[in-house]
Amino acid sequence: MRKMTEGTNGVETSVQLPATLAIGFTGHRLLHNEANCRQWICDFLKRKKASAKGVVYGVSSLAAGGDLLFAESCFELELPLRVLLPLPVEEFQKDFDDLGWTRVEQALSKAASVEVTGGDQPREECYYECGIETVLQSQVLLALWNGVPAEGLGGTEDIVTFANELGRPVVWLHSTTGEASAFNEQCDEELGYDSELEFLNHLPDSNATAGTDSPGELAQAWFRKVDLSATRSAPRFRRLAAIPIVFTAAAALFSGAGSWAHSVGRWLAVGTVLGILAAVLPALLQLKKHQILWARTRTAAEVCRSVLAFWSAPAPYNAIGPEVVPELSGMLMSLNLLKSLDRESGAASLAEFKDRYRRERVAGQIDYLFTHAAQSDTEALRYRKSTWTCIGLAIALNALLFAGVRLFAIDFGAGKQWMALGASIAFQIATVAGALLAVNDCDRRRQRYRELLHQIEKWDAQLAALKTWPSVLRVAGKIERALLTELIEWRSLIRNHTQARK
């Protein structure tokens, strides 16, 4: 999982998330020839393992027949397996005899992760939901099927039909003849390569990249490098956005000064040059590019932060899934695989998870929101003071000039022009301050921080009182989605801008 390649600025980068290929499985319980079926499955997995660009892993239930063969084939080829059970273990066991259950227990002990997808629904519905979840958590579906319609809900035909209608690549191995057929083959060409993950992986490493040998350490190091990249780009983008505003104001001043200065041509030329620079600087400074870079890296960093916040929860949990940010689906799959493989961290108890989540995630965000609300308030006040002070000064100079000339017939001489220029400069500074107030979005950010702070404090109080995993994860999920909402909106704007240019 660890390699050294060249980053976006020529710096070598070793902290990379592995690209993944998730192969889901659905198949019959009763097989005509189990040995042949096992061989066909192994041959398929060998081909995928040899051709894949990243880590290949399986996603399957452990039902008797095809599911167990697929699981055991994954273990034989040393492929990680994420197990999805349709029922709780004690209820699932009722479907097996002693020998079959021994095989299941061995598979459960070797699985990278085990997740129960069903609960109180009728048994057939639980199996159907498990099959659907297998498709959703996979990139390609392998079906061991005889082509006969399903006898009840949740049969192989139902799952193959769902995957096919979803546009998911499906490889159908006939369970009697071994003949292979494929659906949606055009989608299969893109499997194993994710352009957004490739871009994020090739960001330059941060200074703190030591300790990436375990899956958990790798995920943390990768988050640090993407977070640092986002932190670097955001302040720079705001500073660059202010430059054209200042140049526009300066162009107006020099052009105005040319109307009374001795070297008219020189002043007008400087004003014209500044005006042209103000028009072309956004393109020259690549402001849109920096904005897109920030949106991409910051969204990835914060979604990764959210995943890491649930790292010690019993099963992979995404507060924001690939359906919300499809560009980050490869990142999410890679992180969830690393979490499944990170046996060193282990699942925390509910009390431990809740304490750590409130202390490290919630308390940190509350402090962040409080601090930034105060900073936005101070920043907005500074811009407003500058605006009104300069407007007041400009009005005073104009009033003094008007009263002196019209009412008291005072001859200001050359001072008249300097007073007019001073008023113009003051008005321009006020304009720049007002524009920077809008560019930095101080008022809206302050209000957003305060509203979010109030809501998270309420959810934190709920977390403190909750005593079950489902209720704690539900509230924690609300917190994560609230923290990510604005970034998702930024990401959507960037996505729409990119699509509009195509």
C-alpha positions as CSV (number, residue, x, y, z in Angstrom):
1,M,0.0,0.0,0.0
2,R,3.0,2.3,0.4
3,K,4.9,3.5,-2.6
4,M,7.0,6.5,-3.7
5,T,5.9,8.6,-6.7
6,E,6.2,12.2,-7.8
7,G,3.7,14.7,-6.5
8,T,2.0,17.6,-8.2
9,N,4.9,20.0,-7.6
10,G,7.7,17.5,-8.3
11,V,8.1,16.5,-4.7
12,E,8.2,12.8,-4.0
13,T,5.1,11.5,-2.2
14,S,4.8,8.2,-0.4
15,V,1.5,8.7,1.5
16,Q,-1.2,7.4,-0.8
17,L,-4.5,5.6,-0.3
18,P,-4.7,2.4,-2.2
19,A,-7.0,2.2,-5.2
20,T,-9.6,-0.5,-4.7
21,L,-11.7,-2.9,-6.7
22,A,-14.6,-4.3,-4.7
23,I,-16.0,-7.5,-6.1
24,G,-19.5,-8.4,-4.8
25,F,-21.0,-11.8,-5.0
26,T,-24.4,-13.4,-5.3
27,G,-25.1,-17.1,-6.0
28,H,-27.2,-20.2,-5.4
29,R,-27.2,-22.2,-2.2
30,L,-27.6,-25.5,-3.9
31,L,-24.9,-26.2,-6.5
32,H,-24.7,-29.0,-9.0
33,N,-20.9,-29.4,-8.8
34,E,-19.3,-27.5,-5.9
35,A,-15.7,-28.3,-7.0
36,N,-16.2,-26.8,-10.5
37,C,-17.9,-23.7,-9.1
38,R,-15.1,-23.2,-6.7
39,Q,-12.6,-23.4,-9.6
40,W,-14.6,-21.0,-11.8
41,I,-14.7,-18.4,-9.0
42,C,-11.0,-18.8,-8.2
43,D,-10.1,-18.3,-11.9
44,F,-12.2,-15.2,-12.1
45,L,-10.6,-13.7,-8.9
46,K,-7.1,-14.6,-10.1
47,R,-7.7,-12.7,-13.3
48,K,-9.0,-9.6,-11.5
49,K,-6.2,-9.7,-9.0
50,A,-3.6,-9.9,-11.8
51,S,-5.1,-7.0,-13.9
52,A,-6.3,-4.7,-11.2
53,K,-4.5,-1.4,-10.5
54,G,-5.1,-1.5,-6.8
55,V,-6.2,-3.7,-3.9
56,V,-8.9,-6.3,-4.9
57,Y,-11.3,-7.3,-2.1
58,G,-14.6,-9.2,-1.9
59,V,-18.0,-8.3,-0.5
60,S,-20.3,-11.1,0.2
61,S,-22.7,-12.8,2.6
62,L,-21.8,-16.3,4.0
63,A,-24.9,-18.1,3.0
64,A,-24.5,-21.8,2.2
65,G,-23.4,-22.7,-1.3
66,G,-21.9,-20.0,-3.6
67,D,-21.4,-17.4,-0.9
68,L,-19.2,-19.7,1.2
69,L,-17.2,-20.8,-1.9
70,F,-16.6,-17.1,-2.8
71,A,-15.4,-16.3,0.7
72,E,-13.1,-19.3,0.9
73,S,-11.7,-18.4,-2.6
74,C,-10.9,-14.9,-1.4
75,F,-9.0,-16.3,1.6
76,E,-7.2,-18.8,-0.6
77,L,-6.0,-15.9,-2.8
78,E,-5.3,-13.7,0.2
79,L,-7.9,-11.1,-0.8
80,P,-9.6,-9.2,2.0
81,L,-13.3,-10.0,2.5
82,R,-16.0,-7.8,3.9
83,V,-18.8,-9.9,5.1
84,L,-22.4,-8.7,5.1
85,L,-24.8,-10.9,7.1
86,P,-28.6,-10.7,6.4
87,L,-29.3,-11.6,10.0
88,P,-27.7,-11.4,13.5
89,V,-25.2,-14.3,13.9
90,E,-27.4,-16.3,16.3
91,E,-30.4,-16.1,13.9
92,F,-28.2,-16.7,10.8
93,Q,-26.8,-19.9,12.4
94,K,-30.3,-21.5,12.1
95,D,-29.7,-21.9,8.3
96,F,-26.8,-24.3,8.7
97,D,-26.0,-27.8,9.9
98,D,-23.0,-28.3,12.2
99,L,-20.5,-28.8,9.4
100,G,-21.7,-25.8,7.4
101,W,-21.6,-23.6,10.5
102,T,-18.0,-24.6,11.2
103,R,-17.1,-23.2,7.8
104,V,-19.0,-20.0,8.5
105,E,-17.2,-19.5,11.8
106,Q,-13.9,-20.0,10.1
107,A,-14.8,-17.4,7.5
108,L,-16.0,-14.9,10.1
109,S,-12.7,-15.2,12.0
110,K,-10.8,-14.4,8.8
111,A,-13.0,-11.7,7.4
112,A,-11.7,-8.1,7.4
113,S,-15.1,-6.8,8.7
114,V,-18.5,-8.2,9.5
115,E,-21.7,-6.1,9.2
116,V,-25.2,-7.1,9.8
117,T,-27.6,-5.5,7.3
118,G,-30.9,-7.0,8.4
119,G,-32.9,-6.8,11.6
120,D,-36.6,-7.2,12.4
121,Q,-37.9,-7.7,8.8
122,P,-39.2,-11.0,7.5
123,R,-36.4,-13.4,6.6
124,E,-36.7,-13.1,2.9
125,E,-36.6,-9.3,3.1
126,C,-33.4,-9.5,5.1
127,Y,-31.7,-11.6,2.5
128,Y,-32.9,-9.3,-0.3
129,E,-31.6,-6.2,1.6
130,C,-28.3,-8.0,2.1
131,G,-28.0,-8.7,-1.6
132,I,-28.8,-5.1,-2.5
133,E,-26.3,-3.8,0.0
134,T,-23.7,-6.1,-1.5
135,V,-24.3,-4.5,-4.9
136,L,-24.1,-1.0,-3.5
137,Q,-20.8,-1.7,-1.7
138,S,-19.2,-3.2,-4.8
139,Q,-17.9,-2.0,-8.1
140,V,-18.5,-5.2,-10.0
141,L,-20.8,-8.1,-9.2
142,L,-19.9,-11.8,-9.8
143,A,-23.1,-13.9,-10.1
144,L,-23.0,-17.7,-9.9
145,W,-26.4,-18.4,-11.4
146,N,-28.2,-21.0,-13.5
147,G,-30.4,-18.4,-15.3
148,V,-33.6,-19.7,-13.6
149,P,-36.0,-17.1,-12.1
150,A,-35.8,-16.7,-8.3
151,E,-38.2,-18.8,-6.3
152,G,-38.7,-16.1,-3.7
153,L,-37.6,-12.6,-2.8
154,G,-33.9,-12.1,-2.5
155,G,-32.9,-14.8,-5.0
156,T,-29.9,-14.5,-7.3
157,E,-32.1,-13.2,-10.2
158,D,-33.3,-10.3,-8.1
159,I,-29.8,-9.2,-7.2
160,V,-28.5,-9.6,-10.8
161,T,-31.4,-7.6,-12.1
162,F,-30.8,-4.8,-9.6
163,A,-27.1,-4.6,-10.4
164,N,-27.8,-4.6,-14.1
165,E,-30.4,-1.8,-13.9
166,L,-28.0,0.2,-11.7
167,G,-25.5,0.0,-14.5
168,R,-23.1,-2.0,-12.4
169,P,-20.8,-4.4,-14.4
170,V,-22.0,-7.9,-13.9
171,V,-20.1,-11.1,-14.7
172,W,-22.5,-14.1,-14.8
173,L,-20.9,-17.6,-14.4
174,H,-23.5,-20.2,-15.3
175,S,-23.5,-22.5,-12.2
176,T,-23.9,-25.7,-14.3
177,T,-21.8,-25.1,-17.4
178,G,-19.3,-22.5,-16.2
179,E,-20.0,-20.3,-19.3
180,A,-19.3,-16.6,-18.6
181,S,-21.4,-13.7,-19.7
182,A,-21.1,-10.0,-19.0
183,F,-23.4,-7.1,-18.6
184,N,-22.5,-3.4,-18.7
185,E,-19.0,-4.2,-20.0
186,Q,-18.4,-0.6,-21.0
187,C,-18.3,0.4,-17.3
188,D,-15.8,-2.4,-16.5
189,E,-13.0,-0.5,-18.4
190,E,-12.9,2.3,-15.7
191,L,-12.8,0.0,-12.7
192,G,-9.8,0.3,-10.5
193,Y,-8.9,3.9,-11.6
194,D,-10.2,6.9,-9.8
195,S,-9.1,10.3,-11.2
196,E,-9.9,12.2,-8.0
197,L,-8.1,9.8,-5.7
198,E,-5.2,9.9,-8.1
199,F,-5.1,13.7,-7.8
200,L,-5.3,13.6,-4.1
201,N,-2.7,10.9,-3.7
202,H,-0.2,13.0,-5.7
203,L,-0.5,16.0,-3.5
204,P,2.9,16.6,-1.8
205,D,3.4,14.9,1.5
206,S,3.3,17.0,4.6
207,N,6.2,17.2,7.1
208,A,4.5,14.8,9.4
209,T,4.3,11.6,7.4
210,A,6.1,9.2,9.6
211,G,4.3,6.1,10.8
212,T,2.3,4.8,7.8
213,D,2.9,1.1,8.3
214,S,-0.5,0.3,9.7
215,P,-3.8,1.0,7.9
216,G,-4.9,3.5,10.7
217,E,-1.5,5.3,10.6
218,L,-1.7,5.6,6.8
219,A,-5.2,7.0,6.9
220,Q,-4.1,9.6,9.5
221,A,-1.0,10.6,7.5
222,W,-3.0,10.9,4.3
223,F,-5.5,13.1,6.1
224,R,-2.7,15.4,7.4
225,K,-1.3,15.9,3.9
226,V,-4.6,16.7,2.2
227,D,-5.6,19.0,5.2
228,L,-2.3,20.8,4.9
229,S,-2.7,21.3,1.2
230,A,-6.2,22.7,1.7
231,T,-5.0,25.0,4.5
232,R,-2.3,26.4,2.3
233,S,-4.6,27.1,-0.6
234,A,-7.5,28.9,1.2
235,P,-5.6,32.0,2.6
236,R,-3.7,32.4,-0.6
237,F,-6.9,32.4,-2.6
238,R,-8.4,35.1,-0.4
239,R,-5.3,37.3,-0.7
240,L,-5.2,36.8,-4.5
241,A,-8.9,37.7,-4.8
242,A,-8.2,41.1,-3.1
243,I,-5.5,42.1,-5.6
244,P,-7.8,42.9,-8.6
245,I,-10.0,45.0,-6.3
246,V,-7.0,47.1,-5.2
247,F,-5.8,47.5,-8.7
248,T,-9.2,48.7,-9.9
249,A,-9.3,51.4,-7.2
250,A,-5.8,52.5,-8.0
251,A,-6.6,52.7,-11.7
252,A,-9.6,55.0,-11.0
253,L,-7.3,57.2,-8.8
254,F,-4.5,57.6,-11.4
255,S,-7.0,58.2,-14.2
256,G,-8.7,60.9,-12.1
257,A,-5.5,62.5,-11.1
258,G,-4.6,62.8,-14.7
259,S,-7.3,65.4,-15.2
260,W,-5.3,68.1,-13.2
261,A,-1.7,66.8,-13.0
262,H,0.9,68.4,-15.2
263,S,2.0,65.1,-16.9
264,V,-1.5,64.1,-18.0
265,G,-0.4,61.4,-20.3
266,R,1.8,59.7,-17.7
267,W,-1.0,59.5,-15.1
268,L,-3.5,58.3,-17.6
269,A,-1.1,55.7,-18.9
270,V,-0.5,54.4,-15.4
271,G,-4.3,54.3,-14.7
272,T,-4.9,52.5,-18.0
273,V,-2.2,49.9,-17.2
274,L,-3.7,49.3,-13.8
275,G,-7.2,49.0,-15.2
276,I,-5.9,46.4,-17.7
277,L,-4.1,44.5,-15.0
278,A,-7.3,44.5,-12.9
279,A,-9.2,42.9,-15.8
280,V,-6.6,40.2,-16.6
281,L,-5.2,39.5,-13.1
282,P,-7.9,37.0,-12.2
283,A,-6.9,34.9,-15.2
284,L,-3.1,35.5,-14.7
285,L,-3.3,34.7,-11.0
286,Q,-5.5,31.6,-11.8
287,L,-8.0,32.6,-9.2
288,K,-10.6,30.1,-10.4
289,K,-8.0,27.4,-10.4
290,H,-7.0,28.2,-6.8
291,Q,-10.7,28.2,-5.8
292,I,-11.3,24.8,-7.4
293,L,-8.1,23.4,-5.8
294,W,-9.3,24.6,-2.4
295,A,-12.8,23.2,-2.8
296,R,-11.4,19.8,-3.9
297,T,-8.8,19.5,-1.2
298,R,-10.8,20.9,1.7
299,T,-13.9,18.8,0.9
300,A,-11.7,15.6,0.7
301,A,-9.9,16.6,4.0
302,E,-13.2,17.2,5.9
303,V,-14.9,14.0,4.6
304,C,-11.8,12.1,5.6
305,R,-11.8,13.8,9.0
306,S,-15.4,12.6,9.3
307,V,-14.5,9.0,8.5
308,L,-11.6,9.1,11.0
309,A,-14.0,10.3,13.7
310,F,-15.9,7.0,13.3
311,W,-12.7,4.9,13.0
312,S,-13.3,3.1,16.3
313,A,-17.0,2.4,15.7
314,P,-18.0,-1.3,15.2
315,A,-18.5,-1.1,11.5
316,P,-17.6,1.3,8.6
317,Y,-19.9,4.3,8.8
318,N,-20.1,7.2,6.3
319,A,-22.0,10.2,7.5
320,I,-21.6,11.5,3.9
321,G,-21.7,8.7,1.3
322,P,-20.6,8.6,-2.4
323,E,-24.1,9.4,-3.5
324,V,-23.5,12.9,-2.1
325,V,-20.0,13.4,-3.3
326,P,-19.5,10.9,-6.1
327,E,-16.1,12.2,-6.9
328,L,-14.9,10.9,-3.5
329,S,-16.3,7.4,-3.8
330,G,-12.8,6.0,-4.4
331,M,-11.4,7.7,-1.3
332,L,-14.3,6.5,0.8
333,M,-14.0,2.9,-0.4
334,S,-10.2,3.0,0.3
335,L,-10.6,4.4,3.7
336,N,-13.3,1.9,4.6
337,L,-11.1,-0.9,3.5
338,L,-8.3,0.4,5.6
339,K,-10.6,0.6,8.6
340,S,-11.6,-3.0,8.0
341,L,-8.0,-4.1,7.8
342,D,-6.9,-2.1,10.9
343,R,-7.1,-4.8,13.5
344,E,-4.7,-2.9,15.7
345,S,-7.1,-0.2,16.6
346,G,-10.0,-2.5,17.3
347,A,-13.6,-1.4,18.0
348,A,-14.0,0.8,21.0
349,S,-16.8,0.3,23.6
350,L,-19.7,2.7,23.3
351,A,-18.5,4.7,26.3
352,E,-15.0,5.0,24.9
353,F,-16.2,6.0,21.4
354,K,-18.6,8.5,22.8
355,D,-16.0,10.1,25.2
356,R,-13.4,10.3,22.4
357,Y,-15.8,11.6,19.8
358,R,-17.2,14.3,22.1
359,R,-13.7,15.3,23.4
360,E,-11.7,15.2,20.1
361,R,-14.3,16.0,17.5
362,V,-17.2,17.9,19.0
363,A,-15.3,19.9,21.6
364,G,-12.7,20.8,18.9
365,Q,-15.4,21.9,16.5
366,I,-17.2,24.0,19.2
367,D,-13.9,25.8,20.0
368,Y,-13.3,26.3,16.2
369,L,-16.7,27.7,15.6
370,F,-16.6,30.0,18.6
371,T,-13.1,31.3,17.7
372,H,-14.0,31.9,14.0
373,A,-17.3,33.5,14.8
374,A,-15.4,36.0,16.9
375,Q,-12.7,36.5,14.2
376,S,-15.3,37.1,11.5
377,D,-17.0,39.6,13.8
378,T,-13.7,41.4,14.4
379,E,-12.9,41.3,10.7
380,A,-16.3,42.7,9.7
381,L,-16.0,45.4,12.3
382,R,-12.6,46.4,11.0
383,Y,-13.8,46.7,7.4
384,R,-16.9,48.6,8.4
385,K,-14.8,51.1,10.5
386,S,-12.5,51.6,7.5
387,T,-15.4,52.1,5.2
388,W,-17.3,54.6,7.4
389,T,-14.1,56.5,8.5
390,C,-13.0,57.0,4.9
391,I,-16.5,58.0,3.8
392,G,-16.7,60.5,6.7
393,L,-13.2,61.9,5.8
394,A,-14.2,62.2,2.1
395,I,-17.5,63.9,2.9
396,A,-15.7,66.3,5.3
397,L,-13.1,67.2,2.6
398,N,-15.7,67.8,0.0
399,A,-17.8,69.8,2.4
400,L,-14.8,71.9,3.5
401,L,-13.9,72.5,-0.2
402,F,-17.5,73.4,-1.1
403,A,-18.0,75.7,1.8
404,G,-14.7,77.4,1.4
405,V,-15.1,78.1,-2.3
406,R,-18.9,78.8,-2.5
407,L,-19.7,80.4,0.9
408,F,-16.5,82.0,2.1
409,A,-14.7,82.6,-1.2
410,I,-11.5,81.1,0.1
411,D,-8.7,80.6,-2.5
412,F,-7.2,77.2,-1.7
413,G,-4.8,77.5,-4.6
414,A,-3.1,74.1,-5.4
415,G,-4.6,72.8,-2.1
416,K,-8.0,72.7,-3.8
417,Q,-6.8,69.9,-6.1
418,W,-5.1,68.0,-3.3
419,M,-8.2,68.2,-1.2
420,A,-10.3,66.8,-4.1
421,L,-7.8,64.1,-4.7
422,G,-7.8,63.2,-0.9
423,A,-11.6,62.9,-1.0
424,S,-11.3,60.6,-4.1
425,I,-8.7,58.5,-2.4
426,A,-10.9,58.2,0.8
427,F,-13.9,57.1,-1.3
428,Q,-11.8,54.6,-3.1
429,I,-10.4,53.1,0.1
430,A,-14.0,52.9,1.4
431,T,-15.0,51.1,-1.8
432,V,-12.1,48.6,-1.4
433,A,-12.9,48.0,2.2
434,G,-16.6,47.3,1.3
435,A,-15.6,45.0,-1.5
436,L,-13.2,43.0,0.8
437,L,-16.0,42.7,3.3
438,A,-18.1,41.1,0.6
439,V,-15.3,38.9,-0.8
440,N,-14.4,37.6,2.7
441,D,-18.1,37.0,3.4
442,C,-17.6,38.0,7.0
443,D,-21.2,38.6,8.0
444,R,-22.5,35.3,6.5
445,R,-19.6,33.3,8.0
446,R,-20.2,34.8,11.4
447,Q,-23.9,34.0,11.3
448,R,-23.2,30.5,10.0
449,Y,-20.6,29.8,12.7
450,R,-23.0,31.0,15.5
451,E,-26.0,29.0,14.2
452,L,-23.9,25.8,13.8
453,L,-22.3,26.3,17.2
454,H,-25.7,26.5,18.9
455,Q,-27.0,23.4,17.1
456,I,-23.9,21.3,17.8
457,E,-24.0,22.2,21.5
458,K,-27.6,20.9,21.5
459,W,-26.5,17.6,19.8
460,D,-23.6,17.3,22.2
461,A,-26.0,17.4,25.1
462,Q,-28.0,14.6,23.5
463,L,-24.8,12.5,23.0
464,A,-24.0,12.8,26.6
465,A,-27.3,11.2,27.5
466,L,-27.6,8.4,24.9
467,K,-26.7,4.8,25.7
468,T,-27.0,2.7,22.5
469,W,-24.9,2.5,19.4
470,P,-27.7,3.3,16.9
471,S,-28.8,6.4,18.8
472,V,-25.2,7.7,19.2
473,L,-24.3,7.1,15.6
474,R,-27.5,8.8,14.5
475,V,-26.8,12.0,16.4
476,A,-23.1,11.9,15.5
477,G,-24.1,11.5,11.8
478,K,-26.2,14.6,12.1
479,I,-23.2,16.5,13.5
480,E,-21.0,15.3,10.6
481,R,-23.5,16.2,8.0
482,A,-24.1,19.7,9.5
483,L,-20.3,20.3,9.5
484,L,-20.0,19.2,5.9
485,T,-23.0,20.8,4.4
486,E,-21.4,24.1,3.3
487,L,-18.3,22.3,1.8
488,I,-20.6,20.0,-0.1
489,E,-22.3,23.1,-1.5
490,W,-19.0,24.5,-2.5
491,R,-18.1,21.2,-4.2
492,S,-21.4,21.2,-6.1
493,L,-20.6,24.7,-7.4
494,I,-17.2,23.6,-8.6
495,R,-18.8,20.5,-10.2
496,N,-21.4,22.5,-12.0
497,H,-18.7,25.0,-13.2
498,T,-16.5,22.2,-14.5
499,Q,-19.5,20.5,-16.3
500,A,-20.5,23.8,-17.9
501,R,-17.1,24.2,-19.5
502,K,-17.2,20.8,-21.1
